[in-house]
Amino acid sequence: MLIEQLINGITLGSIYAIVALGFTLVFGVLGIINMAHGEIFMFGAFIGVVVTSTFKGPLWLAFLAAILVTAAMGYMLERFALRPLRNKQGVSHLAPLISTIGVSILLENLSHHIFGPGNHPFRASFAEISFQIGSITVYLVQIVIFVISVLLMYALSFWLGKTKAGKALRATAENLETASLLGVDVKRTITMTVIIASAMGGIAGILVGMAFNSVTPQMGLSIGLKGLAIIILGGMGNVKGAMAGGLILGLAETFVVVYGDSGYKDAIAFVAIIVILLIRPQGLFGQKISA
């Protein structure tokens, strides 16, 4: 059914959007691609497995644990991998990117040693609960994922637009030096940004575990690359673009699997990158940079 596939696509797209928002926040403030974000997301998913499957804990505790662990990882990433390179004389502008790639490789190898290779089942107590609306089947887990995603995106938009900390973040994203002159604690704002982005990755990891019922140490690379594709699709550093790009990619992948060849599902993101860069290099919602 077309409507069922739309629901599947929106569910998947909602998760992609949250992953992409983490990339967008960091890029908007620091101007770098955080290649470790996918692995932090993967750790969030594994924390969910440990809480729900190993210790038989409730789902809310899995979310809380994933947020705390990934937020701590975000702090350590900023403190030890990014901050020492910032504003340092003679350091290449590619150094922070290389640094996050190193952290990404470290975290993936660490996950193999801590959690073990292969698929690990993620058990949500309500995974099989469904509702029948006419000929359409809707699973409770899909509703939960969509509601959490929408609430998170709305909360982030509200925080960025209406709160003092959110406005400080936007000012920092515009210009670090000017924001500092205006009294913004730039160092604290940057640290907070990386922590929030990482915590969102942890939440997305739990949602992916709920959606696919399993997690693997290799999932971080795949989701991370798709998150990168989404922010290019929506516009680098653009929050609304990340949301829209995630939904577009989720729907595209779903319809390729159903009506095309599932083998091309993961290629969709990168075909989208090529097409967008050729037609609209600034992304769907990005601003054109004047020469």
N, C-alpha and C positions, 0 to 999 in steps of 0.2 A: 504493500500500500504506500502511495506517495506520501500521505500524511505521517505515517510511521517513520519513513525515512527522513522526513523533515525534522521530526522530533529527535531522531538519532543524530542527525547532523548538527542541530542546535545544541544538543547535550555535549557532543564532542567539541564543537566550536567554542562553547562557554569555557571549557577547560583550557583550550589553546589560548583563549583571550587572557585568562589569568596568568598563564606562563609568560605570554608576551608583555603583559603589563610590568612584570618584574624586569625584563630587558629594557623596556621603555623608560622606566623610572631612573635606572642607573645611567642609561645613555643620555637622557635629558639633562642630568646634573653633571656627570663626569665626562660625557662625550666619548665613552668607550663601550665596547661590546663585552659584557661579562660572560665569557665562555664557560665559567664554572656554574652558571645558574641552573643548567640542566642537571648537573650532578647534585646540587643542593636540593633541587626538586625530587630527584631520585631518593635521596636520603630521607626526605619527608615521607615518601611512599613507604619506605622500609620501616620507619618508625611506626607508621600505621599498622603494618603487618605484625610487628613485635607486640604492639598493644592489643590489637584485636584477635590475632591468631595464637600468639605464644602465651600471652597472659590473660586472654579471654576478657579483655577490658571493653568498656562501652566505646562507641564511636566518638562521642564528644571528648573523651579522654585522649583518643588517638589524635584528634585535631589539636588539642591543647599541647600535647607532647611534641607533635610535629612542628607547631609554631615556635615553641621554646627552643627546640634543638636547631632548627634552620635559622632562627633569628640569631642564635649564638654563633652559628657558622658564618652568617653574614657579617657579624661584628669582627670575627677573626679574619675573614677575608679582607675587609676594609683596613683593619689595623695592621696586618702583617704582610699583605700582598699588594695593596694599592697605595696606602698612605705613604710608605717610604719612598715611592716613586714620584709622588705628586710634587710638582714645582721644583724638582731637583735638577740642578744644572747638568747639562750634557746627557740627560736621559732621553732616549728615543721616544717619540710619541707612540710607538708600537709596544713599548715596554709593558704598560699595564695590560694590554691584550695578551701578550706572551705570558705574563704572570698569571692571568686567570686561566689560560690554557694549561699551564703547569698544575694549578690547583685542581682543575677538572680531571686531569689524568691521575693525580694523587687520590682524589676522592673515589674515582671509579675503582682503582686498585684496592683502596681501603675497604670499599663495600664488598669486594670479593672475599677478602679475608674475614670481615666481621659477619656478613650475612650468608656467604657462600654463593657459588654461581647458579645459573639456571633460574627457572620460574619459581616464585614463591606465592602461594595462594593468599589472597586478601579476602577475608570473610566479613561481609556486612550482614547483620542479622536480618535485614529486610530485603536482601538482594533479589529474592524470588517473588516478592509481593507485587502484584500487578492489578490494573484496573481495565475493565473492558468497556469501551465507549463505542457502542455499535460494533463495527468490525475492526476497530482500532484497539490495539493493546498498548497501554502505557505502564511502564514499570515505575514503582515508587522511587527507586534509586535515581531514575532519570529526573524526576521532579525535584528530589533533594539536591542533586548536582546543579540543576538549573537555578533553583531558588538561592542556593549558597553563592553561586557565581554572580547572579544579578545583584544580590545584597552587597557582595564584596566590591563589585564594580561601582555601585552607587555610593557606597561608603567612601571609596577612594576618591571619586569625583567630588563628593561633598567636602572631604577633608582638604583636598587640593584647592578648592575654590572658596571655602568659607572660614577655614581656621587659620590662626596665626602661623602655626607650624607649616601648614600647606602653602601659604603665601610665601613664607621664607624659602621653601623648597623651590617654588616657581621663580622667585627672584634669583636664587642661586643658579638655577638652570639657565636663566637669561645671561647672567654675567657674574662670575665668581668675585671679581675684584670690586665691582659696583655694589654687590650685595653686602660684602664685607664693610665697605665704607658707610653703608646705610645702617650698620649695626647688627647685621645678621651674623650669627655664629656659624660661619661656613663649615668649619671642621665638624661641628656637631650635626649640622644639617646633612652633610655628605654621609656621615656614619649612620644617621637615622634612615636615610634613603636606602642604603645598601641593606640594612637590617629589615626594613619593611618589604623590600623587593624579595629578599630571601624567605621571609615568613610567608609571603604570598606563594612562593614556589613550593613551600612545605604544604600549604593548603591544597594547591593544585595536585601535588603528589598523592594526597589522600583521595582526592576526587578521581584521579586516574585509576587508583587501586579499586575504588568502588565501581567504576565504569567497566573495567576489564577483568576484575576478579583475580588479578595476579600482577606482580611486579618483578622486574629483573634488573641486575646491575647495569645492563646496556641501555636501558630505557632513557637515561639522562641525555645521551648524545642525540638520539633520534628526536626527542621532544625539544631539546635545546636548539637544534638546527631548524626545527619548524617554528619555534618562537622567533628565531632570527629572521626567517622568511616572512613571518607575519608583520614584524615591525617595519621591514622594507616595503611590504605590500601596503600597510596602512600609513606609513610616513614615519621616519625616524624621530623618536622622542615625542610622538603624538599619542596621547592617552586614548582619545576617541578612535583614532586609527587602529590602535592595537586591539580594541574591543571589536571593531567592525572586521578587521583582518582575520581575527580568530574565528569569528562566525562564518566568514566566507570560506576559509580553508576547511573548517569542519564540515560544512555542507558539501563542498566540492569533493572531499575525500569520500564521504558517505555515498554520494551519487555515482562516483567512479566505481566503487566496489559493487554497488547494486546493478548498475546499468552498463558497466564497462568491464575492464579487467582489473581484478584486485591487485595484481602484481604491480600496477602503476600507481597505487595509492600514495606511497611515500614520495613519488616523483612529482606529484601535483604541486607541492610547496615550491619546489625549485624551478619548475616550469613557470609558475606564477612570478617568481623573482625575475626571471629573464624577460618575460613579457612586460612586466611593470617597469623595469629599468629601461627598456627600449621605448616604451610609449610615454611613461610618466615617471621620470627618474626620481622625483621627490616623493613618490608614493601617492596613494589615493587621497589622503588628507593632509599631506605635507605642503609646506609653503615653498614656492619657487625662490631660489636664492638669486638675487640680482648680481650681475657682474660688477 
